[in-house]
Amino acid sequence: MALLTGAQMVIKTLEDLGVETLFGYPGGAVLDIYDALYESDKINHILARHEQGAAHMADGYARATGRVGCCLVTSGPGATNTVTSIATAYMDSIPMVVITGQVHAPLIGSDAFQEVDTVGITRPVVKHSYLCQSALDIPKYIRQAFYLARTGRPGPVVVDIPKNCTNPSVKFEYVEGNEVSLRSYKPRNQGHKGQIKRAVSLLTQAKRPVLFIGGGVITANAKDKIRDLAHKFNLPVTSTLMGLGAYPANDKQFLGMLGMHGTKEANEAMDKSDLILAFGVRFDDRVTNDVTKFCPAAKIVHIDVDPTSISKNIEAHIPIFGDINTVLCQFNDVIEETKAHIDDVEISYWWEQIESWRKANCLAYDKDGDVIKPQELIEAIYKHTNGKAIIATDVGQHQMFTALYYKFDEPRHLLTSGGLGTMGYGFPAAIGAKIAKPDAEVCLITGDGSFQMNIQELSTCLQYNIPIKIFIVDNHTLGMVRQWQNMFYKKHYSQTTLNSNPDFIALAKAYGHTGIFVERREDLDNAIKDALSMKDKLVVVDVVCDTDAKVLPMQQKSGCMSDMFLSME
């Protein structure tokens, strides 16, 4: 049995858990841990340029792989700089472990240098948090943190380690083994068979069913089973932003994203449905519009691994608590047992109605004028990547344009902040994804506002040669806020104009990268092709876009699902 210091236990435990990449930023409270890391030949450390960036990188790594992302930061401002990243992961159910340094335990509560109550500050936005009391707590708590982060409904976990617990002069026996059992935490996999039988019975009786999927389907790695269910019953399928890719966007049964900026056919189908099979969704406000008017004729079957999400916002007629992959297997068993089928005539009538909504062609846009439309840029990126790239976005108009115009056919190809809506997320998330998937094409679609929030990570990309492709929707404004000001605030463009942007091409070159400036529509295709052809370089493509472009469709506030603005007219 090895004798290790607390700092060495941190690194050894991470190695035992299979951690290959650790994102972080050193500081006084974690110097002993970084000294132990220096001796590791199994963990690749990525030095971010800001702790928020480090934690977003861990998040992007987790989304791209399904594995737990991990980062290490120091106490005080090091820890507080990760709070936005932790909240981002929490809102989107992303498995992440954040290890933070802390002042010496005897100094806790004395307002010591770089002391904050990390556990208290992060408590509302973590799945759990630990404060180590001794070096022997370190392996136990880190193992538990990884177990909690990846099981049940995934989420971030914080492990706070006082500096005295990593004292290099004191060694303890290190006990091997990563098995974790927590008496008070027993995630449930199997759904209630009686409830599943009721759900299948409702499906066979439905005349206007909709299969509604969210990020939980991706988390559960259930894409094949959800596709089988849809095809078996010829169901129309719609998705939340976080669920994009769980069902192929190019499949004829896919209606597109629903909700605030969803397609007409998706929102109309939901509004008129008589049965909603909801897998791994939260029914959040960006989906439901006014909950009192939500899908009045529909029976709702809500399946989720998190029982607190079921009936939280919309009352479920049949709640089913369990792992989605397992529950879908149970659905299939019941379907085979009961020889369940749906009325072909009724479902054909339903599809006829849906096709009539599709004919509205709600995603059509005006390509007139000299200025490139953001929609054009997204469509061009989709064309030149063949729809195969991992796409990270920031938040705002470009995020919604990406969701609507880039057709995601596979899960884990869209990395975006859905629940918290974090500007500055996309760039470091793309870095994390590229490190996780070095052979994949990884693109960042960002805005001129969002990109500047974590632009310093260009330095990280230079140090580690991370050749992502960055496309800036450069409209010289905070686009989504400006859109609201245009539509609802009498065009009072208060503090949304960005006329003091840097020269992004010169900035890219200053950081040692390549830049391409695009202003004319006829230059767009070649610029994208040139950027993608430079496989070993980070390329910033700055695309001047229409300031007045609007994300449409858009739901009308306090309406039902189908109350939508389809155009500015």
ABEGO torsion letter per residue (X at the ends): XBBBBAAAAAAAAAAAAGBABBBBBBBAAAAAAAAAAAABAABBBBBBABAAAAAAAAAAAAAAAGBBBBBBBBBEAAAAAAAAAAAAAAAAGBBBBBBBBBBBAAABGAGBBGBBBAAAAAAAABABBBBBABAAAAAAAAAAAAAAAABEBBEBBBBBBBAAAABAABBBBBBBEABBBBAABBBBABBBAAAAAAAAAAAAABABBBBBBBAAAAAAGAAAAAAAAAAAAGBBBBBBAAABGABBAABAABAEBBEAABBAAAAAAAAABABBBBBGBAGBAAAAEBAAABGAABBBBBBBABAAABGAABBBABBBBEBAAAAAAAAAAAAAAAGBBBBAAAAAAAAAAAAAAAAAGAABBBABEABBBAAAAAAAAAAAAGGABBBBBBBEAAAAAAAAABBBABBGABBBBAAAGBBGAAAAAAAAAAAABAABBBBBBBBAAAAAAAAAAAAAAAAAGBBBBBBBBBAGBBAAAAAAAAAAAGGBBBGABBAABBBAAAAAAAAGBBBBBBABAAAAAAAAAAAAABAABBBBBBBBBBAABBBOBBBBBGBBAABBBABAX
